[in-house]
Amino acid sequence: MAAKFKLKPNPTFKADVTIPVPGDEPGIVTFTFKHRPIKELADLEKVEGKHISQFLLEITEGWALPDEFNQENVEILLDNYPRAGEAVMKAYYAELLGNREKN
C-alpha cells in the first residue's frame, strides 16, 4: 500500500547507512535524519570552515548504536572510519531526493 502523500513531510526519517570497515565487511547503522527543505539545506552547505561533524549533526538526530549520539562520538566515528561521513551524506541525499538503491 502506498504511503499517504502530504505537502509537509515528517520532520525526521530513518535510513540504513553502509559504512566501509577497513579489512572487513561494511557495517550498517540506522540513522535518524532531519528532513530539511532544499532552501534550508543549501544554506547549511554554504557555511565555510565547517567541519563535517558539524554538518552531520545538523542533518541527523540520532543513530541505532549503543553509544550516545553527540558531537564527540560523531567525531570518533569519523576518525575511526574515514569514509563514514561520505556514506552518511550519500544516504541522506539519496533518501531526501528519492534516489533509493534497489536491491
N, CA, C and O atoms as a GROMACS GRO file, in nm:
protein
  412
    1MET      N    1   0.085  -0.117   0.000
    1MET     CA    2   0.000   0.000   0.000
    1MET      C    3   0.090   0.124   0.000
    1MET      O    4   0.184   0.132   0.078
    2ALA      N    5   0.060   0.217  -0.085
    2ALA     CA    6   0.139   0.339  -0.096
    2ALA      C    7   0.115   0.428   0.026
    2ALA      O    8   0.006   0.433   0.083
    3ALA      N    9   0.222   0.498   0.064
    3ALA     CA   10   0.212   0.591   0.177
    3ALA      C   11   0.127   0.710   0.136
    3ALA      O   12   0.128   0.754   0.021
    4LYS      N   13   0.054   0.762   0.233
    4LYS     CA   14  -0.029   0.880   0.208
    4LYS      C   15   0.063   1.000   0.189
    4LYS      O   16   0.150   1.028   0.272
    5PHE      N   17   0.043   1.070   0.080
    5PHE     CA   18   0.125   1.187   0.049
    5PHE      C   19   0.072   1.307   0.123
    5PHE      O   20  -0.049   1.327   0.134
    6LYS      N   21   0.165   1.389   0.173
    6LYS     CA   22   0.126   1.514   0.238
    6LYS      C   23   0.224   1.623   0.199
    6LYS      O   24   0.342   1.596   0.177
    7LEU      N   25   0.177   1.743   0.191
    7LEU     CA   26   0.257   1.856   0.147
    7LEU      C   27   0.375   1.884   0.239
    7LEU      O   28   0.483   1.919   0.193
    8LYS      N   29   0.355   1.868   0.368
    8LYS     CA   30   0.463   1.887   0.465
    8LYS      C   31   0.507   1.749   0.515
    8LYS      O   32   0.430   1.679   0.581
    9PRO      N   33   0.631   1.711   0.484
    9PRO     CA   34   0.679   1.578   0.522
    9PRO      C   35   0.703   1.565   0.672
    9PRO      O   36   0.706   1.664   0.746
   10ASN      N   37   0.720   1.441   0.716
   10ASN     CA   38   0.756   1.416   0.855
   10ASN      C   39   0.888   1.487   0.885
   10ASN      O   40   0.973   1.497   0.797
   11PRO      N   41   0.906   1.536   1.006
   11PRO     CA   42   1.028   1.610   1.038
   11PRO      C   43   1.154   1.523   1.042
   11PRO      O   44   1.265   1.574   1.031
   12THR      N   45   1.137   1.392   1.059
   12THR     CA   46   1.251   1.302   1.059
   12THR      C   47   1.219   1.177   0.976
   12THR      O   48   1.103   1.144   0.953
   13PHE      N   49   1.325   1.111   0.933
   13PHE     CA   50   1.311   0.982   0.864
   13PHE      C   51   1.433   0.897   0.895
   13PHE      O   52   1.539   0.950   0.928
   14LYS      N   53   1.418   0.767   0.884
   14LYS     CA   54   1.528   0.675   0.913
   14LYS      C   55   1.579   0.613   0.783
   14LYS      O   56   1.505   0.592   0.688
   15ALA      N   57   1.709   0.585   0.784
   15ALA     CA   58   1.771   0.519   0.670
   15ALA      C   59   1.894   0.442   0.718
   15ALA      O   60   1.965   0.487   0.807
   16ASP      N   61   1.916   0.327   0.657
   16ASP     CA   62   2.035   0.248   0.686
   16ASP      C   63   2.152   0.306   0.608
   16ASP      O   64   2.140   0.339   0.490
   17VAL      N   65   2.265   0.319   0.676
   17VAL     CA   66   2.386   0.371   0.614
   17VAL      C   67   2.491   0.260   0.617
   17VAL      O   68   2.521   0.204   0.722
   18THR      N   69   2.546   0.230   0.501
   18THR     CA   70   2.651   0.129   0.489
   18THR      C   71   2.785   0.199   0.503
   18THR      O   72   2.823   0.281   0.419
   19ILE      N   73   2.857   0.166   0.610
   19ILE     CA   74   2.984   0.231   0.640
   19ILE      C   75   3.099   0.134   0.612
   19ILE      O   76   3.103   0.025   0.669
   20PRO      N   77   3.191   0.173   0.523
   20PRO     CA   78   3.306   0.086   0.494
   20PRO      C   79   3.391   0.064   0.620
   20PRO      O   80   3.420   0.157   0.695
   21VAL      N   81   3.429  -0.062   0.642
   21VAL     CA   82   3.514  -0.100   0.755
   21VAL      C   83   3.642  -0.159   0.697
   21VAL      O   84   3.637  -0.264   0.632
   22PRO      N   85   3.756  -0.096   0.718
   22PRO     CA   86   3.881  -0.146   0.661
   22PRO      C   87   3.908  -0.291   0.700
   22PRO      O   88   3.903  -0.327   0.818
   23GLY      N   89   3.937  -0.373   0.601
   23GLY     CA   90   3.972  -0.513   0.626
   23GLY      C   91   3.857  -0.602   0.666
   23GLY      O   92   3.880  -0.715   0.708
   24ASP      N   93   3.733  -0.554   0.654
   24ASP     CA   94   3.618  -0.633   0.696
   24ASP      C   95   3.498  -0.594   0.609
   24ASP      O   96   3.507  -0.505   0.525
   25GLU      N   97   3.388  -0.662   0.632
   25GLU     CA   98   3.264  -0.630   0.562
   25GLU      C   99   3.213  -0.495   0.613
   25GLU      O  100   3.238  -0.457   0.728
   26PRO      N  101   3.143  -0.421   0.528
   26PRO     CA  102   3.088  -0.293   0.573
   26PRO      C  103   2.989  -0.312   0.689
   26PRO      O  104   2.924  -0.416   0.700
   27GLY      N  105   2.980  -0.211   0.773
   27GLY     CA  106   2.884  -0.212   0.882
   27GLY      C  107   2.761  -0.132   0.841
   27GLY      O  108   2.771  -0.039   0.762
   28ILE      N  109   2.647  -0.169   0.895
   28ILE     CA  110   2.524  -0.096   0.864
   28ILE      C  111   2.471  -0.034   0.993
   28ILE      O  112   2.451  -0.103   1.093
   29VAL      N  113   2.449   0.097   0.988
   29VAL     CA  114   2.398   0.172   1.102
   29VAL      C  115   2.273   0.247   1.057
   29VAL      O  116   2.275   0.314   0.954
   30THR      N  117   2.167   0.235   1.133
   30THR     CA  118   2.045   0.310   1.104
   30THR      C  119   2.056   0.448   1.167
   30THR      O  120   2.076   0.461   1.288
   31PHE      N  121   2.042   0.550   1.084
   31PHE     CA  122   2.045   0.689   1.129
   31PHE      C  123   1.904   0.746   1.123
   31PHE      O  124   1.826   0.710   1.036
   32THR      N  125   1.874   0.835   1.215
   32THR     CA  126   1.752   0.915   1.208
   32THR      C  127   1.795   1.051   1.156
   32THR      O  128   1.872   1.122   1.220
   33PHE      N  129   1.742   1.085   1.040
   33PHE     CA  130   1.779   1.210   0.974
   33PHE      C  131   1.671   1.315   0.995
   33PHE      O  132   1.553   1.283   1.013
   34LYS      N  133   1.713   1.440   0.991
   34LYS     CA  134   1.620   1.553   0.997
   34LYS      C  135   1.584   1.590   0.853
   34LYS      O  136   1.672   1.610   0.769
   35HIS      N  137   1.457   1.600   0.827
   35HIS     CA  138   1.416   1.646   0.693
   35HIS      C  139   1.441   1.795   0.685
   35HIS      O  140   1.390   1.872   0.767
   36ARG      N  141   1.518   1.835   0.587
   36ARG     CA  142   1.547   1.977   0.567
   36ARG      C  143   1.495   2.018   0.430
   36ARG      O  144   1.525   1.951   0.331
   37PRO      N  145   1.419   2.127   0.422
   37PRO     CA  146   1.378   2.178   0.291
   37PRO      C  147   1.504   2.215   0.211
   37PRO      O  148   1.606   2.250   0.269
   38ILE      N  149   1.496   2.206   0.080
   38ILE     CA  150   1.610   2.229  -0.006
   38ILE      C  151   1.673   2.367   0.018
   38ILE      O  152   1.796   2.378   0.021
   39LYS      N  153   1.593   2.471   0.036
   39LYS     CA  154   1.648   2.605   0.060
   39LYS      C  155   1.731   2.608   0.189
   39LYS      O  156   1.839   2.666   0.193
   40GLU      N  157   1.679   2.545   0.293
   40GLU     CA  158   1.749   2.542   0.422
   40GLU      C  159   1.877   2.459   0.410
   40GLU      O  160   1.981   2.497   0.464
   41LEU      N  161   1.869   2.348   0.340
   41LEU     CA  162   1.985   2.261   0.321
   41LEU      C  163   2.094   2.334   0.244
   41LEU      O  164   2.212   2.321   0.276
   42ALA      N  165   2.057   2.410   0.145
   42ALA     CA  166   2.154   2.487   0.067
   42ALA      C  167   2.227   2.587   0.157
   42ALA      O  168   2.347   2.607   0.142
   43ASP      N  169   2.155   2.649   0.249
   43ASP     CA  170   2.219   2.741   0.343
   43ASP      C  171   2.315   2.669   0.436
   43ASP      O  172   2.422   2.721   0.467
   44LEU      N  173   2.279   2.549   0.481
   44LEU     CA  174   2.368   2.471   0.568
   44LEU      C  175   2.496   2.433   0.495
   44LEU      O  176   2.604   2.431   0.555
   45GLU      N  177   2.485   2.403   0.367
   45GLU     CA  178   2.601   2.361   0.289
   45GLU      C  179   2.697   2.474   0.261
   45GLU      O  180   2.815   2.450   0.236
   46LYS      N  181   2.651   2.598   0.264
   46LYS     CA  182   2.733   2.714   0.228
   46LYS      C  183   2.833   2.756   0.334
   46LYS      O  184   2.930   2.825   0.303
   47VAL      N  185   2.813   2.716   0.457
   47VAL     CA  186   2.897   2.764   0.565
   47VAL      C  187   3.040   2.710   0.548
   47VAL      O  188   3.065   2.590   0.559
   48GLU      N  189   3.132   2.803   0.521
   48GLU     CA  190   3.271   2.764   0.501
   48GLU      C  191   3.340   2.743   0.635
   48GLU      O  192   3.304   2.804   0.735
   49GLY      N  193   3.439   2.655   0.635
   49GLY     CA  194   3.514   2.628   0.756
   49GLY      C  195   3.442   2.535   0.852
   49GLY      O  196   3.491   2.510   0.962
   50LYS      N  197   3.328   2.486   0.812
   50LYS     CA  198   3.250   2.395   0.898
   50LYS      C  199   3.310   2.254   0.886
   50LYS      O  200   3.335   2.206   0.776
   51HIS      N  201   3.332   2.191   0.999
   51HIS     CA  202   3.381   2.053   1.000
   51HIS      C  203   3.267   1.960   0.964
   51HIS      O  204   3.151   1.988   0.994
   52ILE      N  205   3.300   1.850   0.900
   52ILE     CA  206   3.196   1.755   0.857
   52ILE      C  207   3.111   1.707   0.974
   52ILE      O  208   2.992   1.681   0.957
   53SER      N  209   3.171   1.695   1.093
   53SER     CA  210   3.093   1.650   1.209
   53SER      C  211   2.981   1.749   1.240
   53SER      O  212   2.871   1.708   1.280
   54GLN      N  213   3.007   1.878   1.224
   54GLN     CA  214   2.903   1.979   1.249
   54GLN      C  215   2.790   1.966   1.148
   54GLN      O  216   2.672   1.976   1.184
   55PHE      N  217   2.825   1.944   1.021
   55PHE     CA  218   2.722   1.928   0.919
   55PHE      C  219   2.638   1.803   0.947
   55PHE      O  220   2.515   1.807   0.936
   56LEU      N  221   2.704   1.693   0.984
   56LEU     CA  222   2.630   1.570   1.014
   56LEU      C  223   2.534   1.590   1.131
   56LEU      O  224   2.423   1.537   1.130
   57LEU      N  225   2.576   1.665   1.230
   57LEU     CA  226   2.488   1.692   1.344
   57LEU      C  227   2.368   1.777   1.305
   57LEU      O  228   2.265   1.774   1.372
   58GLU      N  229   2.381   1.854   1.199
   58GLU     CA  230   2.269   1.937   1.154
   58GLU      C  231   2.169   1.860   1.068
   58GLU      O  232   2.055   1.903   1.052
   59ILE      N  233   2.211   1.748   1.011
   59ILE     CA  234   2.119   1.670   0.928
   59ILE      C  235   2.075   1.540   0.995
   59ILE      O  236   1.987   1.471   0.943
   60THR      N  237   2.134   1.506   1.109
   60THR     CA  238   2.097   1.383   1.178
   60THR      C  239   2.045   1.414   1.318
   60THR      O  240   2.077   1.516   1.378
   61GLU      N  241   1.965   1.322   1.366
   61GLU     CA  242   1.910   1.337   1.500
   61GLU      C  243   1.955   1.225   1.594
   61GLU      O  244   1.950   1.240   1.716
   62GLY      N  245   1.998   1.113   1.535
   62GLY     CA  246   2.039   1.001   1.618
   62GLY      C  247   2.082   0.884   1.534
   62GLY      O  248   2.078   0.887   1.411
   63TRP      N  249   2.125   0.779   1.604
   63TRP     CA  250   2.167   0.655   1.537
   63TRP      C  251   2.133   0.536   1.622
   63TRP      O  252   2.109   0.549   1.743
   64ALA      N  253   2.130   0.419   1.560
   64ALA     CA  254   2.097   0.296   1.631
   64ALA      C  255   2.227   0.228   1.676
   64ALA      O  256   2.260   0.119   1.630
   65LEU      N  257   2.298   0.295   1.764
   65LEU     CA  258   2.419   0.241   1.826
   65LEU      C  259   2.404   0.254   1.976
   65LEU      O  260   2.330   0.340   2.024
   66PRO      N  261   2.473   0.169   2.053
   66PRO     CA  262   2.462   0.182   2.198
   66PRO      C  263   2.531   0.307   2.252
   66PRO      O  264   2.504   0.351   2.364
   67ASP      N  265   2.621   0.365   2.171
   67ASP     CA  266   2.692   0.486   2.212
   67ASP      C  267   2.602   0.608   2.192
   67ASP      O  268   2.528   0.616   2.094
   68GLU      N  269   2.609   0.702   2.285
   68GLU     CA  270   2.527   0.823   2.278
   68GLU      C  271   2.557   0.899   2.149
   68GLU      O  272   2.671   0.906   2.104
   69PHE      N  273   2.452   0.954   2.090
   69PHE     CA  274   2.468   1.036   1.971
   69PHE      C  275   2.501   1.178   2.014
   69PHE      O  276   2.414   1.250   2.063
   70ASN      N  277   2.627   1.218   1.997
   70ASN     CA  278   2.670   1.353   2.031
   70ASN      C  279   2.791   1.388   1.945
   70ASN      O  280   2.843   1.303   1.872
   71GLN      N  281   2.836   1.512   1.953
   71GLN     CA  282   2.945   1.557   1.866
   71GLN      C  283   3.073   1.477   1.890
   71GLN      O  284   3.141   1.441   1.794
   72GLU      N  285   3.105   1.449   2.014
   72GLU     CA  286   3.227   1.372   2.043
   72GLU      C  287   3.224   1.236   1.977
   72GLU      O  288   3.323   1.195   1.916
   73ASN      N  289   3.112   1.165   1.987
   73ASN     CA  290   3.104   1.032   1.927
   73ASN      C  291   3.095   1.036   1.775
   73ASN      O  292   3.144   0.945   1.708
   74VAL      N  293   3.034   1.140   1.720
   74VAL     CA  294   3.035   1.156   1.574
   74VAL      C  295   3.178   1.176   1.526
   74VAL      O  296   3.218   1.121   1.424
   75GLU      N  297   3.256   1.254   1.600
   75GLU     CA  298   3.397   1.276   1.563
   75GLU      C  299   3.478   1.147   1.576
   75GLU      O  300   3.567   1.122   1.495
   76ILE      N  301   3.448   1.065   1.677
   76ILE     CA  302   3.514   0.935   1.692
   76ILE      C  303   3.481   0.847   1.572
   76ILE      O  304   3.569   0.781   1.517
   77LEU      N  305   3.355   0.844   1.532
   77LEU     CA  306   3.313   0.767   1.414
   77LEU      C  307   3.393   0.811   1.292
   77LEU      O  308   3.447   0.727   1.220
   78LEU      N  309   3.400   0.941   1.267
   78LEU     CA  310   3.470   0.994   1.150
   78LEU      C  311   3.620   0.969   1.157
   78LEU      O  312   3.684   0.948   1.054
   79ASP      N  313   3.676   0.972   1.276
   79ASP     CA  314   3.819   0.948   1.294
   79ASP      C  315   3.854   0.801   1.269
   79ASP      O  316   3.956   0.771   1.208
   80ASN      N  317   3.770   0.711   1.316
   80ASN     CA  318   3.797   0.568   1.303
   80ASN      C  319   3.756   0.510   1.168
   80ASN      O  320   3.814   0.411   1.123
   81TYR      N  321   3.657   0.570   1.106
   81TYR     CA  322   3.606   0.522   0.976
   81TYR      C  323   3.602   0.640   0.880
   81TYR      O  324   3.499   0.706   0.867
   82PRO      N  325   3.714   0.669   0.814
   82PRO     CA  326   3.727   0.791   0.733
   82PRO      C  327   3.620   0.811   0.626
   82PRO      O  328   3.591   0.925   0.589
   83ARG      N  329   3.560   0.705   0.575
   83ARG     CA  330   3.458   0.722   0.471
   83ARG      C  331   3.317   0.727   0.528
   83ARG      O  332   3.220   0.732   0.452
   84ALA      N  333   3.304   0.726   0.659
   84ALA     CA  334   3.171   0.729   0.722
   84ALA      C  335   3.095   0.857   0.689
   84ALA      O  336   2.975   0.852   0.662
   85GLY      N  337   3.163   0.970   0.690
   85GLY     CA  338   3.096   1.097   0.660
   85GLY      C  339   3.036   1.096   0.521
   85GLY      O  340   2.922   1.137   0.501
   86GLU      N  341   3.114   1.050   0.425
   86GLU     CA  342   3.066   1.039   0.287
   86GLU      C  343   2.946   0.946   0.279
   86GLU      O  344   2.848   0.975   0.210
   87ALA      N  345   2.954   0.832   0.349
   87ALA     CA  346   2.846   0.734   0.346
   87ALA      C  347   2.717   0.790   0.406
   87ALA      O  348   2.609   0.768   0.352
   88VAL      N  349   2.728   0.864   0.517
   88VAL     CA  350   2.611   0.923   0.582
   88VAL      C  351   2.547   1.027   0.490
   88VAL      O  352   2.426   1.027   0.471
   89MET      N  353   2.630   1.114   0.434
   89MET     CA  354   2.576   1.218   0.346
   89MET      C  355   2.514   1.158   0.220
   89MET      O  356   2.410   1.205   0.174
   90LYS      N  357   2.576   1.056   0.164
   90LYS     CA  358   2.522   0.991   0.044
   90LYS      C  359   2.385   0.930   0.074
   90LYS      O  360   2.291   0.944  -0.005
   91ALA      N  361   2.374   0.862   0.187
   91ALA     CA  362   2.245   0.801   0.225
   91ALA      C  363   2.140   0.908   0.250
   91ALA      O  364   2.024   0.892   0.210
   92TYR      N  365   2.178   1.017   0.314
   92TYR     CA  366   2.085   1.127   0.342
   92TYR      C  367   2.029   1.185   0.212
   92TYR      O  368   1.908   1.196   0.195
   93TYR      N  369   2.118   1.221   0.122
   93TYR     CA  370   2.074   1.281  -0.004
   93TYR      C  371   1.994   1.182  -0.088
   93TYR      O  372   1.899   1.221  -0.156
   94ALA      N  373   2.032   1.055  -0.086
   94ALA     CA  374   1.958   0.954  -0.163
   94ALA      C  375   1.814   0.944  -0.113
   94ALA      O  376   1.721   0.937  -0.192
   95GLU      N  377   1.796   0.945   0.018
   95GLU     CA  378   1.661   0.940   0.076
   95GLU      C  379   1.586   1.069   0.050
   95GLU      O  380   1.470   1.067   0.008
   96LEU      N  381   1.651   1.181   0.075
   96LEU     CA  382   1.585   1.311   0.060
   96LEU      C  383   1.541   1.336  -0.084
   96LEU      O  384   1.434   1.392  -0.108
   97LEU      N  385   1.623   1.295  -0.179
   97LEU     CA  386   1.593   1.319  -0.319
   97LEU      C  387   1.520   1.202  -0.387
   97LEU      O  388   1.490   1.207  -0.506
   98GLY      N  389   1.493   1.098  -0.308
   98GLY     CA  390   1.418   0.984  -0.362
   98GLY      C  391   1.500   0.894  -0.452
   98GLY      O  392   1.445   0.829  -0.541
   99ASN      N  393   1.630   0.889  -0.431
   99ASN     CA  394   1.719   0.808  -0.513
   99ASN      C  395   1.760   0.680  -0.442
   99ASN      O  396   1.879   0.647  -0.440
  100ARG      N  397   1.668   0.609  -0.386
  100ARG     CA  398   1.699   0.486  -0.314
  100ARG      C  399   1.758   0.382  -0.408
  100ARG      O  400   1.716   0.369  -0.523
  101GLU      N  401   1.857   0.308  -0.355
  101GLU     CA  402   1.915   0.200  -0.433
  101GLU      C  403   1.822   0.080  -0.428
  101GLU      O  404   1.763   0.050  -0.324
  102LYS      N  405   1.809   0.014  -0.540
  102LYS     CA  406   1.724  -0.106  -0.546
  102LYS      C  407   1.810  -0.229  -0.521
  102LYS      O  408   1.922  -0.238  -0.572
  103ASN      N  409   1.758  -0.324  -0.442
  103ASN     CA  410   1.830  -0.450  -0.416
  103ASN      C  411   1.797  -0.550  -0.524
  103ASN      O  412   1.847  -0.662  -0.521
   0.00000   0.00000   0.00000
